[in-house]
């Protein structure tokens, strides 16, 4: 169903558009009594199209470090000693302006000279903004905003080409268009280095009809920048401030750019970056926390995980200053969201803190054999089909739910029977039909050597699983760190269809058990059931065939 913006829903008017960013005011700047530059402005509210404009007191506005609260006249003052950004932190019950592609316009970029031509960026950066405006104003629209709402969560759509952007459009975007939600978010790697695709990408995502908030990843960098200072120039031009925040209901959403660019790749393609929030953004979060009631929910979004099973000690794969972040958040109710690893993971790094590494929209970077639609299977390297998540907030409580982007017979788990010791060997795979060795009829005397292998696509340390055969008592399964045999076979069988760096890696959401060795020949119903990370019941079934003849040995 369509959710196109309608007049009065918070879209930008012509008066409110400044070089594609949501800031107002274009005349000379001002200084305080000591001569230091200072940003001033107002936050107003309107009731729909043509409604009366009134000052909005008590709204938070930030320069990315300090935070000011508007006074009774809706006015604020913030230090602005040099280049930077000013952004409004949307309060509940109000909507930000949106452009024609539903990108919320939350910030004004202050860069008097724009992006220096001497930096030599491949993709266009920020045009000169001139002197600091006398008044940087924001206009919000009053809306009905329930405390119970859903959010569509994307990460790593990461199309490497215009053709792969078609895949994003025809999978995750097509499915998200049918999901009722308050807004959507993308946790980085909107693109795969080709920043010229932002315009088309935003037009496609905009057709979902929801306000869509994004933060940048390591593949959204201006990689010609000699250091971090000019590494987000194209992002700022298209989306605004890379780090910002907004409030919806009783949840505070904090969007943190935690990719620090260290310089041009040497050699080319090396991607010299690390996961780091940095002192300025940590100071912003510290100041913001002082304004947040202790029992409100904090949803912290970033690209590079705080914790990951995939690369637990690699600065490319974790946030190197996560200890400082966790210390700031101690005692708070926090859901932190990340992408980057193209895996699905749940971690609990501190009391009350749930860290969720989300399934990538692109899965294995759009690798794998084509499906009947001509779109690659794109199964993630931990065995999860490519997809996204739905965050459901109910007051200050929440749950998440994984949704595959392409058709899956079971959206919860995959059940396999691994009965050959060398079933994953390339020479064995070549002699069998696809998945033949993973869902085989099992000779009776091979039962004791057959593993039941279950991938719970969104499972984690709080997921519990058991299996039962027919009417027999249920038996517990064991969470086992190992590769998913399905995706291992997929990549071995079709090596020409995957990106060169893609391979099956150990998964954090595999459960295994040995089959009983006393099953009679015939067909048996296998039921796998348990509970997920939130205690919700999960269940799936499969048929196991047992052959009566004895295998040679």
N, C-alpha and C positions, 0 to 999 in steps of 0.2 A: 504494500500500500504506500501511497505517496505522502510525504510530510513536507511539502515545499513551504518555504517561509511565506507568510501572508503579511499584508500591511499592518503595522502596529505590533509585530511580534518581536521587535528588537533589532530589525535589520537597519543597517546604516542608511542615513539620509545623505544626500549630496553634501550638505553642510558639515556632516560629521566625518567625512572621509579625508584623511590627510596622507597622501602617498600610500594608499592602501592600508593604513594603520588607524586604529581607533583613538586618535587624539585630536583635540581641537585647539585652535589658537595659533596664529601665525605671525605675530608681531614681536617687537623687541623683548629680550629677556630682562630679568631683574636680579638684583643682588641684595643680600641682607645688610645690616648695619656695618658689618665687618668687611663687606665687599665680596663675600663668598657667594658663588652662584646658588640660586635657590629656585626650585620649581614650585609654582603655586597654581591653584586651579580650583574647580568645583565639581561636585557630583550632583546631578539633577535626576529627577524621576519624572516620567510621563505615563499617563494612562492610555496606552494604545495610540493609534494613528490620530494625530490632530489633538491629542489630549493636552491639558494644561501642564506646563513645566513647573516643578517645584523643587527647591533645594532638598537634598537627602542627607540628613545628619547621621553621624555614627558609622559611616562607611570607611573601611580600611583602604588606603592607597599606599603603594610602596615604590621605592626606587631600586628594588632588588637587594637592599640591605635594611635600611630604616623603614619604619612603618608609621604612617600618620592616620589619625581618625578625623573625619570631617566634623566641623563644628556645627552649631545650630543653623548656620547659613549655607551649609554644604561645602565649606571651603577647607582646603588643606595646604600645608607647606612642607616641603621635603628638600634636603640638601641635593644639589646636582652640580658637583664640582667639575665635571667634564662630560665626555660622551656617556650615554647611558639610556635608560628607559624608565618610564613611569607607567605603572599599571594599576588598575582598579581591581580590588578583590570583591567580586560579585557577592552581595549578600543574598540570603534566601528570600524568595518572593519577588525577585527581579531578574530580568533577562538582559544580557549584554547585546550590543549591536552585532549583527552578522552581515557578512558580505553575501553576494549572490550564490556562493558555494557553501553557505552555512558555516564559514569559519568565524568564530567569535573574535571580535576586535576589542581586546582588553588593554592594549598598551599604546603608548606613544614613544617612538624611538627618537632620541635626541642625538643627532650626529651631524653637527653643523657642516662639516666638509664632506660628509658621505664616506663611502668606501674609497680609499686612495687608489688611484689608477696604478700607482707604483707597485702595489701588492700583486698585480697580475692575475687576478682571479679568473677562472674559466667561466664562471657563471655570475651574472650580474648581482651586485650587492645593493647597498642602501644609497639612494640619491641624497645629495646635500639637503639637510633639513633647515639650514640657516640658524640664526640666533635662537636662544631659548625663548619660546613663546611667553608672553606676559601671563597667559592663563591657559593651562592644559586642562580641558574640561571633558567630563564623561557624562553621557546621558544613558540611563537605564530605563527599562520599561517594566512597569508593574505587571506581574503574572501570577496565576494560581500555581503554587509549587508545593505539592504534597510532600510530607516527610518520608513516605514510602515510594520508592522509585527504582527503576532498572537502568543500567548503563551498559552499552555495548563496548567491549574491550578488544581492541586490535593490538597486535604488535608485529613488527617485521613483515609488512606486505612485500617489501623489498623487490620490486620488479627491476630486473637488470636491463630490460628493453621495453619498447612500446608493446611488443607482442606479449611479454609477461604481465604488463599492466592490464591487458585483456583478460588474463587469468584472474587477477584480483577482482576485476569488474564482474566476471561471470561466476565467481564462487562466493567469496565472503560478502562482497557487496550485495549480490543478488539475494543471499539468504538474510542479511541484516535488514534489508528493506521491508521484510515481513514481520519484524520483531518490534512490538511496542516498547519504547524506551524513552527516557527523558533526554538523554544525550549520548554521544559516543566519544571514545578516547583512543588515540594511537600512541603506544609507548615506544616510538622511535623506529628508525630505519624505514621511514615512509617510502624512501626510494633506495636504489642501490648505486650511489655515486653520481648518476646522471640527474643533476638537479634541474635540468631543463624540463623535466616531466612533472614538476609541481603543479603547473597550471592544469594540465589534463587530469592528474590524479585528484586534485581538489574538486574539479567539476564532476568527476565520477562519484567520489565519496559524498559530495553535496547532494546527490540525488536520493540518498537515504532519507533526507529531509530532517535530520536532527542537527542541533548544534554539535559541532565536532571539534574537540580539543586535541591538540597534538603536541608532542615534545620530540626533540631531535635525537637521533642515534649517531653512531660512528659513521654510518654511510650517508648521513645528511650534512657532512662537513664540507667546507671549502678547503680542499686539500692542498691548494697552492699557497695558503697562508703560512708565513714563516713561523708563526706561533699561535697561541690560542686567541689572541686579541681579535683577529679578523677571520676566525674559522667558522663563524655563524652568520656571515653577512647576507647570504642568500636566504637563509631561514628567517632572519629578522625582516627582510624585505617582504617575504611572503606571509609569514605567520605572526610576526611581532616578537616580543620578548621571549627568549627560550626558557626562562624560569619564571613561573608566575603561580597564582593560586586563585581559587574561587570556592564559594560555599554553595551547597545545595542541600536543603533540609537541615538536618543536624550533622551533616558530614562535610568536612573540610578537605578539599582536593588540592594537593600541593604538587605541582608539576616541576620536577627538578632535572635540569640538564646536568647529567653526571658523566659526560664524556669530555675529557680534557685532551685537546689536540697538542701534540708535542713538536710538530714540525713536519715538513714535506716528507713523504716516504722515501727512504733510502735503504735498499733499492726501491724503484718505483713499484707500488703495490704492497709495500710492507705495512702500511697503515699504522703510523706511529701515534698511538693514543694510549690513554689509561683511564680506568674508571675512577673518577674523583669528583666529589661535590664541590670542594673548595671552600675557603674561609668565608668568602662573601655570601654564598648561598646558605652556608651553615648559620651565619649571623642572621640572615633573613628568616630562616626557620626558627631560630631562637626567639627573635622578636615577634614572630607570628604566634608561636606557642604561648607567649604571654597574653595574647588576646583570645585564646581558645579555651572555653570551659573544659575542665579536666574530664568530664564524662562524655564529651562529644567524640564522634568517630573521626579519625584522621586517615585519609586515603592518600598515601604517598606514591606518586608515579615517577618512574625513572626508566632509563633504557638498560644500563648495565646492572646486573643483580648485585644485591648486597652479599648474598651467599649463593653458591651454585655447586652442585655435584660435578658438573662438567669440567670446570677448571678452577678448583678450589683455591689455588694460590697464584694464579696468573693475573697480573694487573690489567690485562686486556679483558678479563672475564669477570672480575669482581670490583666492587667499590673499595678503593684502598683506604679511604678515611671513614669506613663504616662504623668503627668504634665510636668516633665522635658523634656520629648521627644517632647511634643506638643510645648513647648516654643522654643526649638531648631528649629522646622520646621515652625514657624510662618512666614507667608508671602510667603511660597513656595507652589507649586502645587504638592499635594501628594495624591497618592492612596496607602493606607495601607491594607494589606491582612492578614487574620488570619484564624484559624480553631478552633479546640479544643472543641467547644460547641456542635457540631453535630446539628447545626441549620443554617439557612440562614438569615443574617441580613445586613442592610445598616445603617450606622451612619455617621454623619457629625460633628465631635467634634470641628472643628475650621474652619475658613474661608479658603476655598481652599483645605480642607483636607477631603477626602472621605475614610471612614473605612468600608471595606467589609469583613464580616465574611462569609466564603465560605461553601457551601454544602459539607458534608463529603462523600467521596467515599463509606465508609461503612454504611452510613445512620445511622440507629439505632444499630450500632455495629453488623451488619449482623443478626439482629433479624427479626422475622416475619415468616409467613407461607411460605413454599417453593412455588416458581412459577413452571410453567410447565417445566422449564429447570433444576429444582432441586436446584436453587439458592434462598435464602430467599428474600422476597419482600424488606426488608431493608429500608422501609419508615422511614424518619427521625422523631423524636419526635415532630417536629413542622409541620409535614405533607408534607414536601418536599420529593419527591422520591430521593433515593440516587443518587449521580451524581458528576459532577465537573463543571468547568467554563472555558470559553475561553476569554482571555484578548486580545483585538484588539487595538494596539497602532498605531496611525497615526500622525507621527511627535511628538508633545507633547500633543496630545489629546488621549483619550482612551474611550473605552466602555468595559463592560463585558457582557457575556451571559451564562446563566445556561444551562447545557445539562444533561438530565437524563442518568444514566449509563445503565439502562435497558429499554426495550420497554415501552413507554407510549403513550396512544391515543392522549394526548395533552401535549406538552412539556412546556406550559406556565402557565396553571392554571387548577384547579379542581372546577367544579360547583356542588353544592349540594342544596337540598331543605330539610330544617329541619322543619318538621310539627308536631312532637309529643313532648310534653313538657319533657317526660322522655325517649326519643328515645335512649339516651346513657346509660340507666340503664342496668346492666348486665342481670337482669331477663327479661327485654324486648328484649334485643339482642338475648337471647337464643331462643326466640319464633319466630324470623324472619330470613329470608334468608340474607346473607351478603349484606350490603348496602341497603337493602329493605327500612329501615326507613329514608334513606338519599336521595333517588331518587324515592319517592313514587308517585303514583297517589294521588292527594290531593282532598278530598271532598270540594265542593264549600263553605260550611260554615266553613271550617278550613283555608281558604285562609288568612284571616286577622291575623291568628296566625302562619303563615308559614314564616320562614326566608329563604331568598336566601343567601347562604354562599359560598364565593369564596376564595380559597387559590391561590394567585398569587405567584408561587413558589420562584421567585426571586424579590418579591416586597419590597418596603420600603416607607419611608416618602414622597418621591417625586413621587410615583406612584399614578395615578388617575384612578378611575374606575366608570363606570355607567352601567346600564342595561336597556333594553327595551324589551317589549313583543309584538311580531308581529310588527305592524306599529305604535304602541303607542309612544309617546315622551319618550326620555331617562330620566332615573332618577338616580341621584347620589347615589353611595354606600359609606358607612362609614367604614374607617379603624378601626378595632376593635381588641383589644388584647384579645385573647381567644384561646382555644384549637381547633384544626381542628377535627371536628366530625368524619371524616373518619379514621384518625389514632387512635383516642380514641376508636372507635369501634374495629378496627383491633387488638389492644393490649388487649382489654377486651375479645374479641371472641377467641383469640388464645394465652392465657397467657403462655402456655407451650412452645411456639416457640420463646420467647424473653428472652434476658439477664435479670437477676434479678433486675437490677437498671433501666431498661428502662420503661418509662411511657410517656404518652402524656403530653406536657407542653404548656403553652400559646405561641402562635405564633405572630410574629410581622408583618405578611403579610396576614392577613385575612380581607376580606371586607364583610359587611353584609347589607341587606336591607329587609324590609317587602314587601311581595307580595301585589299587589292591590287586594281588596276583591270583585271586580265586574267582574271578568273574567267569560266568558261563559263556560259551559261544553264543553269538547273537548280537542284537542291537540294544544299546543301553542309553538311557537318558541321563546326561550329566548336567546337573544344576550347580551353578556357581553363584553364591549370594553373600552379602555382607552389608557393610555400611561405609560411606565415603568420609571425606575429611570433616564434614559437618554433621555426621551421624545419620544422614539420609540413607534409606535402604537402596541397595543396588542389586541387580540380578540379571543373569543371562543363562542360556541353555545351549547345549550342543548334543550331538549324537555320536556315541562311541561304538564302533563295530569291533567285535572280538571274533577272530577266526578260530575254528576248531582244530585245524591241522597244525601239527607241530613244525616249527621252523627248524632247519638244519643248524648245527652248531658244533 
